[in-house]
Amino acid sequence: MDEMLAISALQHYAYCPRQYALIHVEQVWSENRFTAEGRILHKRVDAAEPEQRGTTRFERGVSVMSRRLGLIGKLDLLEIESGAPTKFTPVEYKRGKPKTEDWDRVQLCAQALCIEEMRDIQVKEGAIWYWEVRQRVTVEIDRSLREITAAIIDQARELLVQGRTPPPTRHRKRCRACSLADICQPHRFRNDRSGDYVTRLFEE
């Protein structure tokens, strides 16, 4: 593919297509407490040295890519457990807490798909470590999650190619924690009647 899509961008799209477009199409960024804490957390994780515990090796900041899907990114942590066959488990670190939505799981699944292509293996599960609650959640890389992730990849790439910024998400609670709320101005856009028109255009 001509342009590689950042794996982290998939989480942005799954959370809010408008946020994704502001960051990856319009190249806009703003930081708040949540993004600052997340950045510091990832910096600490990336700075840690590789280590061996028993039969498992822990590699940090591992670069991955998929030419087939046009994805590129970096793993927070890759656990490599010796055996027949060797088991590869991607681990993603998040500052918040577990969510019912698939935003974080989509990002993790995309990482697994890259590992599968690079190593010619099957990754059956990954994990997400949530810093706020100090909880590790195991994520099964099953058929359903793979299909959801594939759809998100296609939709995110299409929006990037179109170069358009869609209207604000209808899930208003998501705007409260978004660092781009002042730039996005979702309430102002929703009060504008033209917002409904634009929304219909994207739905057609």
RATAUR-V519125 format. One line per field, one symbol per residue. ss: DSSP state (H for helix, E for strand, L for the rest). psi: psi as a letter, one per 30 degrees, with the letter a starting at -180 (. if undefined). burial: # if it has 9 or more other ideal C-beta (glycine too) atoms within 8 Angstrom, else .. A space follows every 50 residues. Layout:
ss = ???
psi = ???
burial = ???
This chain:
ss = LLLLEEHHHHHHHHHLHHHHHHHHLLLLLLLLHHHHHHHHHHHHHHHLLL EEELLEEEEEEEEEEELLLLEEEEEEEEEEELLLLLEEEEEEEELLLLLL LLHHHHHHHHHHHHHHHHHLLLLLEEEEEELLLLEEEEEELLHHHHHHHH HHHHHHHHHHHHLLLLLLLLLLHHHHLLLLHHHHLHHHHHHLLHHHHHHH HHHL
psi = lekkkkeffeeeeeejeeeeeeefefhkkkkaeeeeeeeeeeeeeffkll lkjbgkkjkkhkklljeefhkkakkekjkjkkajlkkkjkkkkkfblklf lgeeeeeeeeeeeeeeeefhakjflalkjjeeghkkkkkkiaeeeeeeee eeeeeeeeeeeehljllllfiffffefkfgeeeeheeeeefkffeeeeee eff.
burial = ....###.#################........######.##..##.... .....#######.###..#############....#.########..... ..################..#.#.#######.....#.#.#...##.##. .##.###.##.....#.##....##..####..#.#..#.....#..##. ....
